[in-house]
Amino acid sequence: ASLLVNVPAAISLGRASLAHLHGDADGTAAFASQALAKIGEGEWLLDSTARWLLAVAEWLRGRVAEAERAFAASITEWRAAGDRYSAAYGCHHLGQVQRAQGRLDAAVGTYQQALEITATPGRPAMPAAGIAFVGMGEVAYQRNELEAALLQISEGIERCRQLNYTQPLATGLAALAWIRQARGDHAGAREAMGEAGRAA
């Protein structure tokens, strides 16, 4: 509802998101900062989204330490507010930053946190758990643990197919292509890359 109440801030966030999708770090930061200037007291969702987009801008600029701190802060905030989907989504980005630094154990810890976030006692995990499985599969692939990677990526892809945000699905399909290529399945690798392109 707050997105509809504060239309100017929502428009700035939309522009920041588009800049992010174009890989435009400066545009992402500028529009997210404009949104922050338009956000009033108690507009938690808008504020947290703007701060997350500022973290994305740091990541796009290659400022990984700053991005890592900002993503971690966003995850903590979303968890405290009970926004499990956003927190799991934040784990996707935090894990990417940690993997880019070669900190694979830290990334696995982040993806395990995402599994905890998406677990509901007595019920199946949320589809957003696919984000965690994709991330853990990517780490297993980097460690040349191809069987574990294939199992985790396959589980992650099936769950990510249920999400309306397709980036983790595209990431999982690209990782599946690498795994298939490493196992000598060249046709399967091309098929996965084709689907990854369509998802992206």
N, C-alpha and C positions, 0 to 999 in steps of 0.2 A: 504494500500500500504506500510506503514512503516513496517509492519510485514515482508513483502517480501524483503524490502531493507536491514533491519538489521537482517539477519538470526541468527547470534550468540545470540543476545538478545532475539529473538523470541524463540529459542530453550531453553534458560534458563527459560523463562516464561512458556513454555510448561512443563518443568520439575517441576517448582514450582507448577503449577496447578495439576500435577499428585501427587505430594507430599501432596498437600492439600486434594485431594480426598482420599488419604490413611490415612489421619489424622496425618500426619507427620509434626509437627510444625517446627522443626529444619530444615528439608529439604525444606519446603516451604520458610522459611526465607532465607536460604543460597542461593537457586537458584534465588529468587527474588532480593537479594542483588547482585548476579553475573550479573543479567540482568541490574540492575541500573548502574553498572560499565561499561557496554558495550553500554549504550544509549547515543546518541549524542544530540547536540543542536537541539531543535525543534521537537524532536520525542515524541510528547505529548502523543499519545496513548500508546506507550510502557512504558513511564514513569508512567502514571497514573495507568496502569495495574500492574506494579511492586509494586507501593506504596499500591495499594489495596491488593495485595497478602501479603505484610508485615503486613497489618491490620488483614488479615485472620490468619496469624501466631500468632499474639498476642491473637486473639480469641481462637485459638486452645490451646494456653498455659494457658488459663484461666485468662489472664490479661485484664479484661473486660473494665476497665477505659481507658486503652491505645487503645484498639480495638475500643471503642466507638468514641474516638476523631479522630482516623485515618479514620474510616468509614465515619464520618460526613464530614471530610475534603475532602474525595474522592467524596462524593455526591455533595458538593459545587463546586468542580472543574469540574465535569462532567456536572452539570447544566449550569455553565458559558460557557462551550464549546458547549452546545447544544446537548450533547449526552444523550438523554432522556432515552434510554433503559438501559445504564450502571447506570445512576442515580437511576432508579427504582430498578434495581438489587441490588445496594448498600443499598437501603432502606430495602430490605429483610434482609440483614445481620445486619444492624444497629438495626432494630426492634427486631431481635433475641437477640442481646446483651442486649438491654433495658429490654426485657421480662425476661431474665436470672437474671437480677438484681431486678426483682419484680417491675419495673417501668412501669406499664401497661399504664398509661396515656401518658407517653413519647413515648411508642411504638405506641399507637394509633395516636399520632401526626406525627410520622414518616411515618406511613402507609397512613395518609391523605395527607402528602407531596408527596408520591408516586402517589396518585390519581391525584393530581394537575400536576405533572410532565408528566403523561401519557395522560392527557386530551388535546384534540385539539379542539379549538372553532368550533362549527358547524359540527363536525365529531364524530363518535364513539371513545371511548377511545382505546388506543393501547392495544394489548393483554397483555402487561406487567402490565396493571392495575390489572390483576389477582393476582400478587404478593401482592398488597395492600389488596385486598379482602381476600386472604388467611390469611394474618397477622391479619387483624381485626377480622376475624372469630376465630382465635386462642385465641385472647384476650377475645372475648365474651365467648368462651368455658371456659377459666380460671375463668371468672367471673360468671360461671354457668348460662349464658344467652343462653340457648340451641337453642331457636327458631332463635334468631338473628345470632348465630354462624352457624347454618345450612344454612341459607339464604346466608350469606357472603361466607362461604366455598364453597357452590355449585356454586355461581357466579365466585369465584376465580378459581375453578377447570376447569370450561368451558373455561375461558380465557387462563389459563396456558396450556391447551392442545394444544394451537397454538404456544407455545414457543419452541425453540430448546434446551433451557436449562431446564432440567426436575426436578431440585431440588425443586422449589416451587410447582410443580405439586405433587411430592411425599409427600412433607410436607402437602399439602392440603388434599390429600387422607388419610394420617395417621390421621390428625385431624378429617376428616369425620368419620373414624372408631371409634374414641373416642366418638364422638357425637352420633353415632348410638348405640354404646354400652350403653351409659348413658340413651338413650331412650328405651332400651330393645330390639333393633334390632340386635341380635347377629349374624345372618347370613349375614346381610348387613354390619356389622362391619368386619367380616372375608373377605367378598368380597372386601371391600375398602382396607384392609391391603394387600390382595393379589395383587391388582393393584398398590398400593404404592410400594411394593417390586419390581414389574416389572419396574415401572417408575424409581426407584432409581438405 
